[in-house]
Amino acid sequence: MHVQEKDNMEIRNLNQKYTSQIGIIYVYSTFNNTLITITNIKGKTLIFASAGFLGLKGVRRSTAYAGQTLATVLGKKISGLGIHFVQIRLKGFGNARKSVIKGFTATNLEIISIKDFTPIAHNGCRKKKKRRI
């Protein structure tokens, strides 16, 4: 093995080490539940959980309390995996949107960015003309 190839291998390992510290958190908050998926940069799912994971049933799953406690539990699991930097991507109109962010900041994760991917309708296609009789 040449010296140059060995140097390239070391650089690749360093890049893998750095990228393994960054994770993406997808938060889908509805009026009935809160779903959180944590992936690495390449999109491989590391952890998935919902508010039912905490043992909450029915209406309690959509509360801000459920979102915050779920975020703190998952934040501790993430730090155990070696992820320290996080991007948060929010989707949906549920009650737990802000409290999930509070929960992840409480676990000492460094938040790089927060983006909102909630789909918003723009009145769609033009309607048919009214029928005249």
N, C-alpha and C positions, 0 to 999 in steps of 0.2 A: 504494500500500500504506500502510495506516495505521500509526502508531507502535506501537499496541497489538498488531497482528498480528505486527510484526517482533519485539517482545519475546517473544511466545509462541513464535516459531520458534527464537529463541536458547535459550529454556528447554528446548524439545524436544531440541535438539542437545546441550545439556549432559547431559540425562538419558540420551540414547543413548551419549554418551561414557562415562558412569559405568557403565551396565549392560554395556557391551562389555568392561569390565575384570573382570567376574565370570563364572566358568565353573562347570559342574557336571561332576564326574568320576564315571562309573559304572564300578565294578569288579565283574566277575563272575568269581569264582574257583572253579573246579571242581577235582576230583582229577586231571584230565588237562590242563588248560590255564588260562590267565589272560587274560581279555578286558578291555580298557579302552576306554571310549568317552568322549570329551570333547565336551560341548555348551555352547552359550551358554544364557542364562536362558530363552529362548523354546523351547529344545529342538532347535535346529538342530545337527546333528552337524558338528563342526569336524574332529576327528581320531578315527580308530578304529585300534586295533592289538591284536595278540595276541602271545603269547610267541614264536610262530613267525616274527614280523616280525624278531626279532633273529637268526634263523638257527638257532634251537634246534629239535631234533627229538625226538620220542618223549617219554620220561619227564621229560626235562630241562625241558620247558615248564611243568610244574606246580610247580617248585621255588621256594623263597623268593628265590633269587638271580635267577631269571628275572623275577619280579614287581618286584623292586627296580630292576634295570637298565632294565626297560621303563618304569617310572615316572620314572626320571631322564631318559631319552631324551625321553619325551613332555613332561615338565616344561620342558625347554629349548625344545621346539617351541612350547609354549603361551606362554611368556614372550616369544617372538618375535612371536606374534600380538597381544600387548598385554594378555593376561589376567594379573592379579596376585592376585586373590582367588578362592578355590576352595571349593566344597562337595564333599565326598566321600560317595558312596553305595555301600555295600558289599552284595554279594549272593553267597551261596554259602559252602561250608565248606572251601575249598581252603587250601593251605599258604601262599599268598602274600598273605593279607589284611593282616597287620601290616607286612610288608616293603614293600608298595606305599605305605603311608602314610609309612614312613621315606624311601622314594625321593622322594616329592613334597616332603617337608620339606627334603630336601637341596638342592633346586633353588630355595630361597628364595621359594616361593609361600606366601602367607598363607592358612592353612586356616580357613575360617569355621566349618564344622561337619562332623562325621562322623556319618553315620546308617547303620544296619544294616537292610536290607530282605530278609533271608533268610527265606523262607517256612518256617514250622514247622507240622507236622501236629498236629492236636488230636483224633486218633482218629476223625474223620469221622462218618459216619452210623451209626445203630444197625444191627447185623447182623440177618439173618433168624433167626427162631426155629428151633431144632433140630428136624429131622423125627423124628416118633415112628412106629415101625412096630409 
